[in-house]
């Protein structure tokens, strides 16, 4: 009895000045257990000014399945779409250049994709520090905390159907059916596409049997900038595809508003008391309860990270959590002002043309 043949896989990446990560990422794919004759790697580069292109070209000379294409616009969804259209695979793996994967990642996720009947599939993604500094380790630890980022492909521990997955395998027909990535979205374009897929009846499967590894930001400041931008562009995502909204996206915004409203309520507490004596202490009490609950959860989460990492310094995440949530929340508030009432042109994402049948 012969083994079931695997479909051809196209791994696509968007890069710009990724000389520190790109070789490690590509080699993690090439040195895995998936056969090279069933594999191609298409890298859409945003005209990097460091050694990224030189490294990829060297790898392409050594491994014929590696290809470099240009992405002069330097916009991620344009790069993804260009790479998908240039690819030949039956399934397409969208992989960040900041990542690397287990040797069996492709085989196992492909098996789960077939067994589950899902449209897309992925594995667990573990965040790793890009260097050994304390800031990098703290920033990375937060990405693996449910209190930090909510329930996601970095914090789930159970196999099954989910809304989003980490490094994602797409059946090629997904793009033929619902279209490619929306090129108006500078960030979070994968969340928007997955929301479109769910609205069309599609399903996503996450397996915990294999892992990918994501190298996060090297400083707390860089992590905060990233989360501010994610929050800022979240409103544009919601305006374009309302189904991409998830309740956990709103939690940081509610946190920011609760701080502002609570502070104002306390400031004007005396005026409120003149209106009705029975509510004299109510605003302050609600505010303190919300703040107290947040502090308790942050403390418990910080202790949990310290125990998990066996590092007392991880208690400092107690102070980093509110900074992270405030950055995302403030970014979302600014995004509401920028995109909330803006006229969003209705554009249907370009559909991938089906490949002609083999003759």
Phi and psi in degrees as a GROMACS rama.xvg file:
@    title "Ramachandran Plot"
@    xaxis  label "Phi"
@    yaxis  label "Psi"
@TYPE xy
-83.2794  150.585  UNK-2
-69.669  150.716  UNK-3
-64.81  128.494  UNK-4
-69.6949  141.177  UNK-5
-83.5357  148.887  UNK-6
-70.9413  159.247  UNK-7
-70.2103  135.421  UNK-8
-114.838  132.405  UNK-9
-110.374  120.138  UNK-10
-96.9573  123.223  UNK-11
-117.656  145.445  UNK-12
-140.544  149.622  UNK-13
-111.937  129.215  UNK-14
-129.865  152.927  UNK-15
-158.667  112.66  UNK-16
53.6533  60.7594  UNK-17
-116.031  34.4684  UNK-18
-61.585  -25.0995  UNK-19
-75.6799  -21.5219  UNK-20
-121.602  -26.057  UNK-21
-64.6232  -40.3023  UNK-22
-67.1093  -43.2157  UNK-23
-60.6232  -39.8479  UNK-24
-65.0903  -50.6749  UNK-25
-63.5146  -42.4419  UNK-26
-66.4429  -31.0218  UNK-27
-63.9374  -29.1969  UNK-28
-77.2694  -47.6074  UNK-29
-69.8687  -30.2791  UNK-30
-91.1524  8.16888  UNK-31
-79.4254  -173.036  UNK-32
-90.1736  -1.73897  UNK-33
-81.884  134.53  UNK-34
-65.7219  137.064  UNK-35
-64.2139  -29.5418  UNK-36
-73.1849  -7.04315  UNK-37
-111.228  15.6973  UNK-38
-134.08  142.953  UNK-39
-140.753  149.943  UNK-40
-123.166  117.925  UNK-41
-112.522  118.023  UNK-42
-112.551  117.395  UNK-43
-97.4468  109.072  UNK-44
-101.745  134.998  UNK-45
-83.6723  46.9998  UNK-46
55.4583  55.0837  UNK-47
-56.1206  145.683  UNK-48
-105.137  0.444999  UNK-49
-100.535  -150.527  UNK-50
-91.5445  10.8259  UNK-51
-55.9728  -50.9383  UNK-52
-64.9834  -39.8525  UNK-53
-61.0596  -42.6054  UNK-54
-65.5049  -45.1501  UNK-55
-65.3579  -41.9512  UNK-56
-63.0136  -37.7074  UNK-57
-64.6071  -42.7938  UNK-58
-65.0323  -36.2624  UNK-59
-65.808  -35.2507  UNK-60
-68.1534  -33.9872  UNK-61
-82.1943  -33.8644  UNK-62
-126.411  108.04  UNK-63
-60.4527  -18.2507  UNK-64
-80.9618  -1.78977  UNK-65
-97.6292  131.914  UNK-66
-131.78  144.267  UNK-67
-113.937  128.156  UNK-68
-125.806  161.39  UNK-69
-91.8979  145.484  UNK-70
-134.001  74.3972  UNK-71
-62.4921  -23.596  UNK-72
-70.7756  -21.6588  UNK-73
58.8439  34.0419  UNK-74
-115.652  127.264  UNK-75
-56.9764  -50.3671  UNK-76
-63.9675  -30.4667  UNK-77
-66.4247  -41.0807  UNK-78
-62.3605  -45.8488  UNK-79
-60.6665  -47.0758  UNK-80
-62.5171  -41.2086  UNK-81
-64.3124  -40.8935  UNK-82
-69.3848  -38.9013  UNK-83
-62.8152  -44.346  UNK-84
-67.2486  -27.5206  UNK-85
-85.0792  -10.8554  UNK-86
-83.4246  165.062  UNK-87
-125.158  4.86963  UNK-88
-76.3945  155.095  UNK-89
-77.659  -29.48  UNK-90
-126.834  150.973  UNK-91
-126.368  124.482  UNK-92
-102.353  117.235  UNK-93
-88.6581  115.332  UNK-94
-128.845  130.138  UNK-95
-72.6781  142.875  UNK-96
-66.9491  -15.543  UNK-97
-84.891  9.98579  UNK-98
-114.67  166.377  UNK-99
-146.517  159.839  UNK-100
-125.47  157.082  UNK-101
-62.4418  153.64  UNK-102
-56.9072  -32.1554  UNK-103
-98.9537  11.053  UNK-104
-58.6983  -48.7864  UNK-105
-64.2559  -46.5773  UNK-106
-60.4906  -48.36  UNK-107
-67.1501  -44.4057  UNK-108
-67.2652  -37.1362  UNK-109
-61.5467  -41.0346  UNK-110
-61.2649  -44.7946  UNK-111
-66.5145  -35.2714  UNK-112
-62.0689  -42.555  UNK-113
-70.5131  -45.6824  UNK-114
-67.0148  -37.6949  UNK-115
-80.5018  -23.2824  UNK-116
73.8519  10.9934  UNK-117
-72.1759  167.006  UNK-118
-89.0381  -31.0444  UNK-119
-137.144  158.351  UNK-120
-154.615  157.316  UNK-121
-159.203  177.927  UNK-122
-116.104  -171.672  UNK-123
-70.6682  139.687  UNK-124
-114.878  121.564  UNK-125
-103.738  127.352  UNK-126
-81.3674  134.724  UNK-127
-124.936  147.922  UNK-128
-73.6184  140.398  UNK-129
-74.5564  -14.8725  UNK-130
-150.666  -178.893  UNK-131
-99.3339  17.4508  UNK-132
-74.2069  156.447  UNK-133
-63.4507  -39.8887  UNK-134
-60.187  -44.0139  UNK-135
-63.9813  -39.5761  UNK-136
-69.2745  -37.4818  UNK-137
-68.0816  -45.6815  UNK-138
-59.6324  -38.8971  UNK-139
-71.9183  -40.1775  UNK-140
-60.1055  -37.6049  UNK-141
-61.6669  -37.194  UNK-142
-66.3024  -19.5501  UNK-143
-99.3799  12.4779  UNK-144
-107.27  131.091  UNK-145
-63.9733  -35.8904  UNK-146
-66.6613  -32.6556  UNK-147
-73.0564  -48.639  UNK-148
-124.42  2.39853  UNK-149
82.3943  -170.009  UNK-150
-83.5605  112.654  UNK-151
-145.62  -177.328  UNK-152
-67.7218  -7.93944  UNK-153
-95.0336  -13.5435  UNK-154
-123.678  -6.2546  UNK-155
-75.6278  149.267  UNK-156
-129.782  13.2807  UNK-157
-126.928  136.698  UNK-158
-77.1928  142.687  UNK-159
154.215  -170.689  UNK-160
-76.0977  139.272  UNK-161
-140.408  176.161  UNK-162
-84.5974  -42.9536  UNK-163
-137.224  153.106  UNK-164
-128.069  170.079  UNK-165
-75.6021  -129.033  UNK-166
-51.748  118.494  UNK-167
-108.723  129.801  UNK-168
-89.607  125.883  UNK-169
-113.03  132.869  UNK-170
-65.4982  140.839  UNK-171
-59.5044  -32.7507  UNK-172
-67.6493  -16.2504  UNK-173
-58.7323  -45.9957  UNK-174
-72.5365  -29.4278  UNK-175
-71.2692  -28.8006  UNK-176
-87.1599  -49.099  UNK-177
-109.326  -6.17504  UNK-178
103.611  171.085  UNK-179
-85.9765  -170.209  UNK-180
-69.1523  144.669  UNK-181
-75.6437  116.754  UNK-182
-78.8302  -1.31748  UNK-183
-78.7577  -15.4918  UNK-184
-94.8693  114.606  UNK-185
-72.7035  -33.2764  UNK-186
-135.802  165.269  UNK-187
61.7495  22.0538  UNK-188
-66.5604  -27.2576  UNK-189
-71.4531  -35.8893  UNK-190
-61.5361  -41.2859  UNK-191
-66.2681  -44.0124  UNK-192
-64.3764  -41.193  UNK-193
-65.78  -33.6876  UNK-194
-66.2804  -39.8635  UNK-195
-62.2508  -38.8319  UNK-196
-65.2399  -44.19  UNK-197
-61.7665  -39.9813  UNK-198
-63.6152  -26.5812  UNK-199
-91.1567  8.61973  UNK-200
91.6776  6.97357  UNK-201
-78.1134  162.302  UNK-202
-134.421  150.951  UNK-203
-119.342  140.722  UNK-204
-121.923  136.167  UNK-205
-117.429  129.8  UNK-206
-105.717  147.46  UNK-207
-105.291  12.0869  UNK-208
-85.0251  -8.92751  UNK-209
-152.22  164.358  UNK-210
-133.806  152.27  UNK-211
-116.305  161.236  UNK-212
-128.631  129.23  UNK-213
-113.81  126.455  UNK-214
-89.7779  111.429  UNK-215
-79.4367  -163.012  UNK-216
-77.9854  150.616  UNK-217
-86.6409  -11.3167  UNK-218
-138.922  160.236  UNK-219
-63.2544  -40.7998  UNK-220
-59.9187  -41.5392  UNK-221
-65.7858  -38.3293  UNK-222
-64.5266  -40.6894  UNK-223
-65.5265  -41.3786  UNK-224
-61.3174  -42.6495  UNK-225
-60.5859  -44.8624  UNK-226
-71.8748  -32.7275  UNK-227
-61.153  -45.5342  UNK-228
-66.3042  -39.0332  UNK-229
-60.0815  -44.8991  UNK-230
-64.9847  -40.2498  UNK-231
-60.3821  -44.4245  UNK-232
-86.4898  -4.59298  UNK-233
-61.8655  -39.1629  UNK-234
-64.16  -37.9544  UNK-235
-62.5654  -41.4638  UNK-236
-56.9043  -46.742  UNK-237
-67.9295  -35.3411  UNK-238
-67.1788  -39.0878  UNK-239
-75.3801  -45.2159  UNK-240
-135.162  92.9458  UNK-241
-55.3841  -28.8199  UNK-242
-66.7506  -12.5644  UNK-243
-77.6584  -7.97498  UNK-244
-73.162  134.26  UNK-245
-127.442  143.131  UNK-246
-53.7186  -35.1598  UNK-247
-67.3157  -19.905  UNK-248
-66.8852  -28.2895  UNK-249
-84.4547  -15.5278  UNK-250
-59.6271  -47.6541  UNK-251
-61.4798  -35.5468  UNK-252
-65.2799  -44.5727  UNK-253
-62.9258  -35.0364  UNK-254
-62.0145  -47.3945  UNK-255
-62.1379  -46.5385  UNK-256
-64.1926  -38.4721  UNK-257
-64.6655  -36.7746  UNK-258
-65.2501  -44.4625  UNK-259
-67.049  -48.6491  UNK-260
-65.4083  -40.891  UNK-261
-62.3773  -42.8991  UNK-262
-63.5692  -42.9131  UNK-263
-64.107  -38.5382  UNK-264
-63.2852  -39.8604  UNK-265
-68.7531  -39.615  UNK-266
-59.7952  -41.64  UNK-267
-98.3448  19.9413  UNK-268
-61.7477  -38.8063  UNK-269
-64.2854  -38.5254  UNK-270
-66.8068  -38.2714  UNK-271
-65.0488  -35.8699  UNK-272
-64.3433  -33.7034  UNK-273
-67.679  -27.887  UNK-274
-73.0898  -43.2145  UNK-275
-158.034  114.6  UNK-276
-61.034  -26.756  UNK-277
-70.7766  -18.5192  UNK-278
-104.199  15.1694  UNK-279
-54.1454  -45.2336  UNK-280
-101.03  -1.53169  UNK-281
-64.2154  -49.8349  UNK-282
-60.162  -44.9076  UNK-283
-63.9603  -37.2016  UNK-284
-66.2769  -43.898  UNK-285
-62.5644  -44.7883  UNK-286
-59.2368  -47.5171  UNK-287
-66.7913  -33.6764  UNK-288
-65.6803  -45.6251  UNK-289
-62.7014  -46.3443  UNK-290
-64.2389  -40.7477  UNK-291
-64.058  -41.6164  UNK-292
-63.09  -41.7798  UNK-293
-62.3461  -46.2205  UNK-294
-60.7064  -41.2234  UNK-295
-62.8149  -47.2564  UNK-296
-64.3464  -39.3667  UNK-297
-64.1243  -40.3729  UNK-298
-66.5286  -46.1196  UNK-299
-61.4207  -42.5363  UNK-300
-65.9131  -39.5387  UNK-301
-64.9424  -41.9924  UNK-302
-63.9735  -41.4493  UNK-303
-59.9869  -42.0857  UNK-304
-67.5611  -37.4719  UNK-305
-62.9071  -40.0976  UNK-306
-70.7743  -42.4644  UNK-307
-63.3064  -42.1198  UNK-308
-91.3587  -3.25446  UNK-309
51.8671  47.8523  UNK-310
-144.052  114.831  UNK-311
-62.6467  -28.9444  UNK-312
-65.0995  -18.8067  UNK-313
-65.9942  -11.7172  UNK-314
-63.0245  -20.5864  UNK-315
-66.9753  -15.7492  UNK-316
-61.5706  -21.1391  UNK-317
-54.5707  -37.4947  UNK-318
-86.1485  -25.2742  UNK-319
-78.1334  -32.0547  UNK-320
-53.9266  -53.66  UNK-321
-62.5668  -33.2542  UNK-322
-63.671  -42.585  UNK-323
-62.1023  -47.8891  UNK-324
-68.1783  -37.7391  UNK-325
-65.8632  -39.5431  UNK-326
-61.2449  -46.4158  UNK-327
-66.3935  -43.8999  UNK-328
-64.6374  -44.5933  UNK-329
-65.2304  -39.7425  UNK-330
-59.3632  -41.5995  UNK-331
-66.1773  -41.1737  UNK-332
-59.8913  -44.6341  UNK-333
-65.0061  -35.5331  UNK-334
-65.811  -34.5274  UNK-335
-62.3361  -44.3411  UNK-336
-65.5092  -35.8395  UNK-337
-78.6268  -43.6207  UNK-338
-112.878  -12.6063  UNK-339
-57.7335  -42.4218  UNK-340
-112.961  5.29493  UNK-341
-69.3601  150.141  UNK-342
-78.7998  115.92  UNK-343
-100.827  115.992  UNK-344
-66.719  134.543  UNK-345
-80.959  109.456  UNK-346
-125.283  125.834  UNK-347
-79.7665  124.142  UNK-348
-57.2143  142.659  UNK-349
-62.0127  133.646  UNK-350
-87.4124  142.809  UNK-351
-74.038  128.973  UNK-352
-71.1691  130.547  UNK-353
-59.6266  145.702  UNK-354
-72.8426  144.377  UNK-355
-63.0746  146.384  UNK-356
-63.8297  148.501  UNK-357
-67.2093  141.781  UNK-358
